[in-house]
Amino acid sequence: MTTNRIQSLLQQMTLEEKIAQLTQLATPFYKGASDGGQITGPMAELGITEEVVQNTGSVLGASGAKEVRSIQETHLKENRLGIPLLMMADIVHGFKTIFPVPLAIGCSWDTEEAERSAEIAAKEASVSGVHVTFAPMVDLVRDPRWGRVMESTGEDPYLNSEFARAFVRGFQGNNMTEETDRVAACVKHFAAYGAAEGGRDYNTVDMSERQLRESYLPAYKAALDEGCEMVMTAFNTVEGVPATGNRWLMRDLLREEIGFNGVLISDWGAVKEMIPHGVAEDEKEAARKAIEAGVDIEMMTSTYVHHVKELVEEGSLEVSLIDEAVIRILELKEKLGLFENPHRGADVEREQELIMHADHRKAAKELAVKSSVLLKNSGILPLKTEQKVALIGPFAQSGDILGPWSWQGSKEEAVQLYDGLLEKSSGIFVAKGSDIETGSEEMLNGALDAGEKADVIVLALGEHSDMSGEAGCRGDIRLPEVQLELLSTIKQLGKPIVVVLFNGRPLDLTGVVQECDAIVEAWYPGTEGGAALADLLYGDANFSGKLSMSFPHTVGQVPVYYNNYNTGRPQGAPDAQVRYVSQYLDIPNEPLYPFGYGLSYTTYEYSGLQISSETMTPDETLTISVDVKNTGSMAGEEIVQMYVRDMAGEVIRPLKELKDFEKLPLQPGDKKTVSFTLTEEQLRYHHINLTYKSDAGTFTVYAGPNSRDVQSATFTLLK
């Protein structure tokens, strides 16, 4: 229920003041900013007056306790009603202490560590004056050509949902009014942005409503069920209508059906982009459609301030739509305690104490260890301290290991791989070998010289951070040619080769898998990446990460994902003809490395899959148990996965669906039983008429170390 304070403010506000509350501008617009409010370039074209700036509701990209306090103080002196600003920024996987990118965090399958990473990011951001973070991004992803897959946690609705909840808990805590070291979370991008055609950013999305509900909506809903305060609209279309002006998506589905009553914000410029989309003739129509869809805040375009008043006065827009948006914005400010304390957590002295605190860096290292995935190992890893190691490649001594969304991160303060290895051994020879996309004979000769001296060669290869992230889409997702040539040349030395990959997407590893003895997928591991990888490479820590997104054999398979549908002519069916089935003639159908895959320095044996009953009724549960034994010589943590398939539904069902998982620590020789509980609710899906229910019939349950290598049993659901 709206408080008396907010009702009073609303009654006092002019229409112009209300509309300005719905406008978000970047830091340079504000007098208290370090650049003194000097507007140049495209920002100057917005036509924003000083009066509008004085009445705006939120700021984009402000941080640093000193600057934020200055902006807020100046604003409060000039704002007639003394309404404080909301400070918003992209704090995606760390503020100053950078954690692994979200796709890597997804590979940890560790929601507790994910929650801790968001909590630490919130502490550092809030003490620097940030109130809202544009995270988590929970878009389900299946196409590694899309640069923003690094910002997602992967291809599975259930796993994404678990991480969505964890990130929201970490960012927001239990009570943001009292816990000023937390920030409000903004889940994005609503909806289905990860399904952009061709893996090309900002591109069209076209899918059935069933697919939207089955695969893409669950993670958004999980974040909102956890209390996420804000939602950001997507750039893409849904059902042929841009999300930012999609009344069905935002009002009917998001607000009415899901029950979201918080603040809805557009992505950067998305309101005005309805014009090139072709659903608005001009800015005035774009503003009307966004307001009618329920978009409360327009980010970095000015259609609201230029046209909403006119739309209201001519009767094209109800003023009640403006009022409800203003109320939602003011309620968030009240929830954050900004009316009592407009500076909230911003504290210059505490900022110096908290930023990059040793405990924060330790947590970043621990998550980097758990997020790295061992894809291949022909017995060469772990390294031995007495071995001479040649560290070669463009990432051997690079601080570009933070990822594209490390806005406040410092490459200079990141632990490079070379620095990490030097902590383990003095027998390290280092050479660059090549740059990321270019090389020279001199660099190549230096790499050969280093390799000649070594027992083992570690090649640090990958993508520059600008090659992924927003607008970082690639049609060719192999390593750059110069790096493949470096690997091929080094191979001629006849030494064992370990490839360590720094990248933001699953890669086409053609020319890599065949040429090396081990592959470590490090992703962009963050501030402590070099230290974490050194522990892993030398066996002071064991690999436990498992892929949350499949790796293709080649880009021609894309999209390739585990929870796909069967066809009427599936490859490998008993009665199938060799040629006339759904297949490629030149590559496998299956991914190179499937969802859930990851090796360890130890080995695990799965046996004895059992179900508690061969039948199940809607009010009963099934217990699925499997024995897992550590058959190696090193302690490890195995991620045991449980999948289900509905063998015959009213509509086609995925070949497998992840339903649960457990992280299981095991000492050498230990054997434990892992038990999962399966409910009828977990068997439900959207039918032809989109009703959500289960069907009687046969189900197959699977358990194993990944989505491919599983044991199975069947049961029947009775109704």
C-alpha positions in Angstrom: 0.0 0.0 0.0 1.3 3.4 -1.0 2.5 5.4 2.0 1.3 8.9 3.0 4.7 10.4 2.1 4.5 9.1 -1.5 0.8 10.1 -1.9 1.7 13.6 -0.6 4.6 13.9 -3.0 2.5 12.8 -5.9 -0.2 15.3 -5.2 2.4 18.1 -5.1 4.2 17.2 -8.3 3.5 18.9 -11.6 3.0 16.8 -14.7 6.5 17.9 -15.9 8.0 16.8 -12.6 6.3 13.4 -12.8 7.5 12.9 -16.4 11.1 13.8 -15.4 11.0 11.1 -12.7 10.5 8.6 -15.5 13.7 9.7 -17.2 17.2 8.2 -16.6 20.3 10.1 -17.8 24.0 9.3 -17.7 26.3 10.9 -15.1 27.7 13.7 -17.3 24.3 15.4 -17.3 24.6 16.3 -13.6 26.4 19.3 -12.2 27.8 17.5 -9.2 29.6 15.0 -11.5 33.4 15.2 -11.8 33.1 16.6 -15.3 30.7 19.3 -14.1 27.7 18.3 -16.3 29.4 19.0 -19.6 27.3 17.3 -22.3 28.9 16.6 -25.7 28.3 14.3 -28.7 25.2 12.2 -29.0 24.0 13.1 -25.5 23.7 16.7 -26.5 21.2 15.7 -29.2 18.7 14.5 -26.6 17.6 18.1 -26.1 17.5 17.8 -22.3 17.0 21.1 -20.4 18.5 22.0 -17.1 15.0 21.9 -15.6 14.5 18.3 -16.7 17.9 17.3 -15.2 16.8 18.9 -11.9 13.7 16.7 -11.8 15.0 13.4 -13.2 14.6 10.3 -11.1 17.7 8.3 -11.7 21.3 8.4 -12.8 23.1 5.9 -15.0 26.7 5.0 -14.4 27.5 7.1 -11.3 30.0 5.6 -8.8 32.6 6.5 -6.3 31.3 7.8 -3.0 32.7 11.3 -3.4 31.1 11.9 -6.8 27.8 10.3 -6.0 27.5 12.3 -2.8 28.3 15.5 -4.8 25.7 14.7 -7.5 23.0 13.9 -4.8 23.8 17.0 -2.8 23.6 19.3 -5.8 20.4 17.6 -7.0 18.7 18.0 -3.7 19.4 21.7 -3.6 17.8 22.2 -7.0 14.9 19.7 -6.9 11.8 21.6 -5.7 10.4 18.7 -3.6 13.8 17.3 -2.4 13.2 13.9 -4.1 16.5 12.0 -4.1 18.1 10.3 -7.2 18.5 6.6 -7.7 22.1 5.7 -8.7 22.1 2.8 -11.1 25.0 0.9 -12.8 26.0 -2.4 -14.4 27.5 -4.4 -11.5 27.4 -7.7 -13.3 30.1 -10.0 -11.7 31.8 -7.8 -9.3 32.4 -4.1 -8.7 36.1 -3.6 -8.2 36.9 -7.1 -7.1 35.9 -9.0 -10.2 34.6 -12.5 -10.1 34.5 -14.9 -13.0 32.0 -14.0 -15.7 28.5 -15.4 -15.1 28.8 -18.1 -17.7 31.8 -19.3 -15.7 29.9 -19.0 -12.4 27.3 -21.2 -14.0 30.0 -23.8 -14.5 30.6 -23.9 -10.8 27.0 -25.2 -10.2 27.5 -23.6 -6.8 24.7 -21.3 -5.9 26.1 -20.5 -2.5 29.3 -19.2 -4.0 27.3 -17.3 -6.6 25.2 -15.6 -3.8 28.4 -14.7 -2.0 29.9 -13.1 -5.1 26.8 -10.9 -5.5 26.9 -10.0 -1.8 30.5 -8.8 -2.1 29.7 -7.0 -5.3 26.8 -5.2 -3.5 29.1 -4.3 -0.6 31.6 -2.6 -2.8 29.0 -1.0 -5.1 26.9 0.4 -2.3 29.8 1.9 -0.3 30.7 3.6 -3.6 27.2 5.0 -3.9 25.4 2.6 -6.2 21.7 1.8 -5.3 20.7 -0.5 -8.2 22.6 -3.0 -10.3 21.5 -4.1 -13.8 21.9 -7.7 -12.9 21.4 -10.6 -12.9 21.0 -11.3 -16.6 19.2 -14.6 -16.8 18.6 -15.0 -20.5 18.8 -18.6 -21.6 21.5 -19.0 -24.2 22.0 -21.7 -26.9 24.0 -19.8 -29.6 27.7 -19.1 -28.7 27.9 -16.7 -31.6 26.0 -14.2 -29.4 28.5 -12.2 -27.5 26.4 -11.9 -24.4 26.4 -15.6 -23.6 29.2 -14.7 -21.2 26.6 -12.8 -19.1 24.2 -15.7 -18.8 24.6 -18.9 -16.7 23.9 -21.2 -19.6 21.4 -23.3 -21.6 19.3 -24.9 -18.9 16.1 -23.3 -17.5 16.4 -25.0 -14.1 20.1 -24.2 -13.5 19.5 -20.7 -14.7 16.6 -20.3 -12.3 18.7 -21.5 -9.3 21.4 -19.0 -10.1 18.9 -16.2 -10.7 17.6 -16.7 -7.1 21.1 -16.8 -5.7 22.2 -13.6 -7.4 19.1 -11.7 -6.2 19.6 -12.9 -2.6 23.2 -11.9 -2.7 22.5 -8.4 -4.2 19.4 -7.5 -2.1 19.8 -9.3 1.2 16.7 -9.5 3.5 16.0 -5.8 4.1 17.5 -3.1 1.9 16.2 -0.3 4.1 18.3 -1.5 7.0 21.1 -3.3 5.1 22.7 -0.3 3.3 25.5 -2.6 2.1 23.0 -4.2 -0.4 21.7 -3.0 -3.7 18.4 -3.5 -5.6 18.7 -6.0 -8.4 17.3 -5.6 -11.9 16.7 -8.8 -13.8 17.2 -8.7 -17.5 16.4 -8.8 -20.4 12.7 -9.4 -20.4 12.2 -11.4 -22.5 14.0 -14.1 -24.5 16.9 -11.8 -25.6 19.2 -14.9 -25.6 17.3 -16.3 -28.6 18.3 -13.5 -31.1 18.4 -15.0 -34.6 21.9 -15.8 -35.9 23.4 -15.1 -32.5 23.4 -11.4 -33.6 22.9 -8.8 -30.9 19.7 -6.7 -30.9 18.3 -9.1 -33.6 14.8 -10.5 -34.0 13.4 -13.2 -31.7 10.6 -15.4 -33.0 9.4 -18.4 -31.1 6.2 -20.0 -30.0 4.6 -18.9 -26.7 5.1 -22.5 -25.5 8.9 -22.3 -26.0 8.9 -18.9 -24.3 7.2 -20.3 -21.3 9.0 -23.6 -21.2 12.6 -22.5 -21.6 13.0 -18.7 -21.3 10.5 -17.5 -18.7 11.5 -19.7 -15.7 14.6 -17.9 -14.8 13.0 -14.5 -14.9 10.2 -15.7 -12.8 12.6 -17.3 -10.3 14.4 -14.0 -9.8 11.0 -12.2 -9.3 9.8 -14.9 -6.9 13.0 -14.1 -4.9 11.9 -10.5 -4.6 13.9 -8.8 -7.4 13.0 -5.2 -7.4 13.4 -4.2 -11.0 13.0 -5.6 -14.5 14.8 -4.4 -17.7 13.1 -4.7 -21.1 14.9 -6.5 -23.9 16.0 -5.0 -27.2 14.4 -7.8 -29.2 10.9 -8.5 -30.5 8.5 -10.9 -28.9 5.5 -12.1 -31.0 6.5 -9.5 -33.6 6.5 -6.5 -31.1 9.6 -4.9 -29.6 9.6 -5.9 -25.9 9.8 -2.2 -24.8 6.4 -1.5 -26.4 4.9 -4.9 -25.9 1.7 -4.4 -23.8 0.9 -8.2 -23.7 4.4 -9.0 -22.5 4.8 -6.3 -19.9 1.3 -5.8 -18.6 -0.5 -9.0 -19.2 2.3 -11.5 -18.7 4.8 -9.7 -16.4 2.5 -7.6 -14.2 -0.8 -9.5 -14.2 0.2 -13.1 -14.6 3.6 -13.2 -12.9 2.5 -10.5 -10.4 5.5 -8.1 -10.7 4.7 -4.7 -9.2 8.2 -3.2 -9.2 10.0 -0.8 -11.5 10.3 -1.6 -15.2 13.1 0.2 -17.0 14.0 0.2 -20.7 17.4 -0.8 -21.9 19.6 2.0 -23.3 17.7 3.8 -26.0 15.2 1.0 -26.5 12.1 3.3 -26.4 13.2 5.4 -29.4 14.4 2.2 -31.1 10.8 1.3 -31.8 11.0 3.7 -34.7 13.7 1.7 -36.7 11.9 -1.5 -35.5 9.0 -0.2 -37.6 6.3 -0.1 -34.9 6.4 3.6 -34.2 6.2 6.4 -36.8 7.9 8.9 -34.5 9.1 9.6 -31.0 5.7 10.6 -29.9 4.2 7.2 -30.8 7.2 5.4 -29.3 6.6 7.2 -26.0 2.9 6.4 -26.0 3.5 2.7 -26.7 6.2 2.4 -24.0 4.0 4.1 -21.3 1.0 1.9 -22.3 3.2 -1.2 -22.0 4.1 -0.1 -18.5 7.7 1.0 -18.9 8.4 3.2 -15.9 11.8 4.6 -16.7 13.2 5.5 -20.1 16.9 5.1 -20.3 18.9 7.5 -22.3 16.4 8.7 -24.8 14.1 11.6 -24.3 10.8 10.7 -25.9 9.0 10.9 -22.5 10.1 14.4 -21.6 9.4 15.7 -25.1 6.0 14.0 -25.8 4.2 12.5 -22.8 2.8 15.9 -21.6 1.4 16.5 -25.0 -0.1 13.0 -25.2 -1.8 13.5 -21.8 -3.1 17.0 -22.7 -4.6 15.8 -26.0 -6.2 12.8 -24.3 -4.1 10.1 -25.9 -2.6 9.0 -22.5 -4.3 8.7 -19.1 -2.4 10.6 -16.4 -3.1 7.6 -14.2 -0.5 5.7 -16.2 2.1 8.3 -15.4 1.1 8.3 -11.7 1.4 4.6 -11.3 4.9 4.7 -12.8 6.0 7.6 -10.5 4.6 5.7 -7.5 6.6 2.6 -8.3 9.8 4.7 -8.6 9.2 6.5 -5.4 8.4 3.3 -3.6 11.7 1.9 -4.5 13.5 5.0 -3.3 11.5 4.6 0.0 12.4 1.0 0.3 16.1 1.9 -0.1 15.7 4.4 2.6 16.8 7.3 0.4 14.3 9.8 1.8 15.8 9.5 5.3 19.4 9.0 4.0 19.8 10.2 0.4 23.5 9.2 0.5 22.7 5.8 1.8 25.8 3.6 1.9 28.2 6.0 0.1 31.1 6.5 2.4 34.5 7.8 1.3 36.5 6.3 4.2 34.7 2.9 4.2 35.1 2.8 0.5 38.9 2.7 0.9 38.6 -0.1 3.5 36.1 -2.3 1.6 37.1 -2.1 -2.1 39.3 -5.0 -3.0 39.4 -6.2 0.5 41.5 -9.3 1.1 38.5 -11.4 1.9 36.8 -10.3 -1.3 39.8 -11.3 -3.4 39.9 -14.7 -1.6 36.3 -15.3 -2.4 37.0 -14.3 -6.1 39.8 -16.9 -6.2 37.7 -19.6 -4.7 34.9 -19.1 -7.3 37.5 -19.0 -10.1 38.8 -22.4 -9.0 35.2 -23.8 -9.0 34.3 -22.2 -12.3 37.2 -23.5 -14.4 36.5 -26.6 -16.4 39.0 -29.4 -17.3 37.9 -30.4 -20.8 40.8 -32.7 -21.7 43.7 -34.3 -19.9 45.9 -37.0 -21.3 47.7 -37.4 -18.0 49.9 -34.3 -18.3 48.1 -32.4 -15.6 48.7 -31.6 -12.8 52.1 -30.1 -13.4 55.0 -30.9 -11.1 57.0 -28.2 -9.4 60.3 -29.7 -10.6 59.2 -29.5 -14.3 60.4 -26.7 -16.4 57.4 -24.9 -17.9 57.2 -22.7 -21.0 54.3 -20.3 -20.6 53.5 -19.0 -24.1 50.7 -17.0 -25.6 48.9 -13.7 -25.6 47.4 -14.3 -22.2 50.6 -15.5 -20.5 51.1 -12.0 -19.0 47.8 -10.3 -19.7 45.5 -8.6 -17.3 42.7 -8.8 -19.8 41.1 -11.7 -17.8 38.3 -9.8 -16.2 35.7 -9.9 -19.0 33.7 -7.3 -20.9 31.4 -6.3 -18.0 34.1 -5.5 -15.5 33.3 -1.8 -15.5 35.3 -0.8 -12.4 37.8 -3.6 -12.6 41.5 -3.0 -12.9 43.5 -5.1 -15.3 46.6 -3.8 -13.6 45.5 -5.3 -10.3 44.5 -8.7 -11.8 46.7 -11.6 -11.0 48.2 -12.7 -14.3 48.8 -16.4 -15.2 52.5 -15.8 -15.2 52.5 -14.3 -11.7 50.4 -17.3 -10.4 52.8 -19.9 -11.9 55.8 -18.1 -10.4 54.3 -18.7 -7.0 54.5 -22.4 -7.6 57.8 -22.8 -9.4 60.9 -20.8 -10.4 61.3 -22.9 -13.6 59.0 -20.8 -15.7 60.0 -19.5 -19.2 57.6 -17.0 -20.6 57.1 -15.8 -24.2 54.2 -14.0 -25.9 54.3 -16.0 -29.1 51.7 -13.8 -30.7 49.2 -11.1 -30.0 45.5 -12.1 -29.9 44.9 -11.5 -33.6 48.3 -10.6 -35.0 51.8 -12.0 -34.8 55.4 -11.7 -36.0 58.3 -14.0 -36.7 60.2 -12.5 -33.8 57.4 -13.4 -31.3 57.1 -16.9 -32.8 60.9 -17.4 -32.5 60.8 -16.3 -28.9 58.1 -18.8 -28.2 60.1 -21.6 -29.8 63.2 -20.7 -27.8 61.1 -20.8 -24.6 59.6 -24.1 -25.6 62.9 -25.7 -26.3 64.0 -25.1 -22.7 60.9 -26.6 -21.2 59.5 -30.1 -20.2 55.9 -28.9 -20.6 54.4 -26.1 -22.6 51.4 -24.1 -21.3 49.7 -22.1 -24.0 47.5 -19.3 -22.8 45.1 -18.5 -25.7 41.7 -16.9 -26.2 39.6 -13.9 -27.1 40.2 -10.3 -26.3 37.4 -9.2 -23.9 36.0 -6.9 -26.7 35.4 -10.1 -28.8 32.5 -11.0 -26.5 30.0 -9.2 -24.4 27.4 -6.8 -25.7 27.8 -6.3 -29.5 30.6 -8.9 -29.4 29.0 -11.3 -31.8 31.2 -13.6 -34.0 30.3 -15.7 -37.0 33.6 -17.6 -36.6 34.0 -18.8 -33.1 37.4 -20.5 -33.5 40.5 -19.1 -32.0 42.0 -16.4 -34.2 44.2 -17.9 -36.9 47.4 -16.5 -35.6 46.9 -18.4 -32.3 46.1 -21.6 -34.1 49.3 -21.2 -36.1 51.2 -20.6 -32.9 49.8 -23.9 -31.4 50.6 -25.8 -34.6 54.2 -24.5 -34.6 54.8 -25.2 -31.0 53.4 -28.7 -31.5 56.4 -29.4 -33.7 58.7 -29.3 -30.7 57.3 -32.6 -29.6 56.6 -31.4 -26.0 53.4 -32.0 -24.0 51.1 -29.0 -24.4 48.4 -27.7 -22.0 46.0 -25.1 -23.5 44.4 -22.7 -21.1 41.5 -20.8 -22.7 40.4 -17.2 -21.7 37.1 -16.5 -23.5 33.5 -15.5 -23.0 31.8 -18.2 -25.1 32.0 -21.9 -26.0 34.5 -22.0 -28.8 34.8 -24.1 -32.0 38.0 -25.9 -30.9 38.9 -27.2 -34.4 42.7 -27.2 -34.5 43.0 -27.2 -30.8 41.6 -30.5 -29.5 43.8 -32.5 -31.8 47.0 -30.6 -31.2 47.3 -30.6 -27.4 47.4 -32.9 -24.4 45.1 -31.0 -22.0 42.6 -28.2 -22.2 41.5 -26.0 -19.4 38.5 -23.7 -19.9 39.3 -20.7 -17.7 36.7 -18.3 -19.2 37.4 -14.8 -17.9 38.3 -15.8 -14.4 38.4 -12.3 -12.8 40.8 -10.5 -10.4 42.4 -13.6 -8.9 42.3 -15.6 -12.1 46.1 -16.3 -12.3 46.3 -17.5 -8.7 43.3 -19.8 -9.1 44.6 -21.3 -12.3 48.1 -21.9 -10.8 46.5 -23.8 -7.9 44.6 -25.9 -10.4 47.4 -26.5 -12.9 49.7 -27.7 -10.1 47.1 -29.8 -8.3 46.9 -27.7 -5.2 43.2 -27.6 -6.1 41.1 -30.0 -8.0 38.8 -29.3 -10.9 35.1 -29.6 -10.2 33.5 -27.3 -12.8 31.0 -28.6 -15.3 29.9 -26.9 -18.4 26.6 -25.0 -18.3 26.7 -24.5 -22.0 27.6 -27.1 -24.7 30.7 -26.8 -26.9 30.1 -27.5 -30.6 32.3 -29.6 -32.8 32.1 -26.7 -35.3 30.0 -23.5 -35.6 27.9 -25.3 -38.3 26.1 -27.2 -35.5 25.0 -24.1 -33.7 22.7 -23.9 -31.9 23.5 -27.2 -30.2 22.2 -27.9 -26.7 21.4 -30.9 -24.6 17.7 -30.4 -24.0 16.6 -30.6 -27.6 13.7 -32.4 -29.1 13.6 -35.7 -31.0 12.5 -35.9 -34.6 10.4 -38.3 -36.5 13.6 -39.6 -38.0 16.1 -39.5 -35.2 19.7 -40.5 -35.9 20.4 -44.0 -34.5 16.8 -45.2 -34.3 16.6 -49.1 -34.6 14.5 -49.0 -37.8 16.2 -45.9 -39.3 17.8 -45.9 -42.8 21.4 -44.8 -42.8 20.9 -41.7 -44.9 17.3 -40.5 -44.4 17.5 -39.4 -40.8 18.0 -36.0 -39.1 21.8 -35.6 -39.3 24.8 -33.9 -40.8 26.8 -35.8 -43.4 30.1 -34.3 -42.3 29.9 -33.7 -38.5 28.1 -35.4 -35.5 24.8 -34.2 -34.2 26.0 -34.2 -30.7 28.2 -31.4 -29.2 32.0 -31.9 -28.7 31.6 -31.4 -25.0 28.0 -31.7 -23.6 26.1 -29.8 -21.0 27.3 -30.9 -17.5 30.6 -32.1 -18.7 33.9 -31.6 -16.9 36.9 -33.7 -15.9 38.8 -34.0 -12.6 42.2 -35.1 -11.4 40.4 -38.0 -9.8 37.8 -40.5 -11.3 34.3 -41.3 -10.3 32.3 -44.5 -10.7 28.5 -44.4 -10.8 26.5 -47.5 -10.0 23.3 -48.9 -8.6 20.7 -46.4 -9.9 17.5 -47.1 -8.1 14.0 -45.6 -7.9 11.8 -46.1 -4.9 8.8 -47.3 -6.9 8.0 -48.2 -10.5 4.8 -46.1 -10.2 4.0 -42.7 -8.9 0.7 -40.8 -8.3 0.3 -37.0 -8.2 0.4 -36.9 -4.4 3.4 -39.1 -4.1 7.1 -38.5 -4.5 9.8 -40.8 -6.0 13.3 -41.2 -4.5 16.0 -41.6 -7.1 19.3 -42.8 -5.7 22.7 -43.6 -7.2 26.1 -44.6 -5.7 29.1 -42.6 -6.5 32.7 -43.7 -5.7 35.9 -41.8 -5.9 38.1 -44.4 -7.7 41.1 -42.1 -8.0 43.9 -41.0 -5.7 42.9 -37.4 -5.0 40.0 -35.8 -3.1 37.4 -34.2 -5.3 33.9 -32.7 -5.5 31.6 -34.3 -8.1 28.5 -32.7 -9.4 25.9 -35.5 -9.6 23.1 -34.7 -12.1 19.6 -36.0 -12.4 17.5 -35.7 -15.6 14.0 -36.8 -16.6 12.4 -37.5 -20.0 8.6 -37.7 -20.6 8.5 -40.4 -23.2 5.2 -39.4 -24.7 3.5 -36.0 -24.2 0.6 -34.1 -25.7 3.4 -32.0 -27.4 7.0 -33.1 -27.9 9.2 -33.1 -24.9 13.0 -32.6 -24.6 15.2 -35.7 -24.7 16.4 -34.8 -21.2 15.6 -32.1 -18.7 17.8 -31.3 -15.7 15.7 -31.6 -12.5 18.2 -31.6 -9.7 21.9 -31.9 -8.9 24.1 -32.3 -5.8 27.7 -31.3 -5.2 29.3 -34.4 -3.5 32.7 -34.2 -1.8 34.6 -37.5 -1.8 37.9 -38.6 -0.5 39.9 -41.3 -2.4 38.1 -44.6 -2.1 35.0 -43.1 -0.6 31.6 -44.3 -1.8 28.3 -42.4 -1.1 24.7 -42.7 -2.1 23.1 -39.5 -3.6 19.3 -39.4 -3.3 17.0 -37.0 -5.2 13.3 -36.5 -4.6 11.1 -36.2 -7.6 7.6 -34.7 -7.4 4.7 -34.7 -9.8 5.1 -30.9 -10.2 8.5 -31.4 -11.7 6.9 -33.4 -14.5 4.5 -30.7 -15.6 4.8 -28.8 -18.9 2.7 -26.5 -21.1 0.2 -28.3 -23.2 -1.4 -27.4 -26.5 -3.7 -24.9 -24.9 -0.7 -23.7 -22.6 -2.2 -25.2 -19.5 0.5 -26.4 -17.1 0.1 -29.9 -16.0 1.6 -33.4 -16.2 0.4 -36.5 -18.2 0.0 -40.0 -17.1 2.5 -42.3 -18.7 6.1 -43.5 -18.9 9.1 -41.4 -17.8 12.8 -42.2 -17.9 15.0 -40.9 -15.2 18.8 -40.5 -15.6 21.7 -39.9 -13.3 25.3 -39.3 -14.1 28.3 -36.9 -14.3 26.9 -35.0 -17.3 24.0 -35.0 -19.7 25.5 -37.6 -22.0 27.0 -40.3 -19.7 24.1 -41.5 -17.6 22.4 -44.5 -16.1 18.6 -44.8 -16.5 15.5 -46.3 -15.1 11.8 -45.9 -15.9 8.6 -45.3 -13.9 5.0 -44.7 -14.7 2.9 -41.7 -13.5 -0.6 -42.9 -12.7 -3.6 -40.6 -12.7 
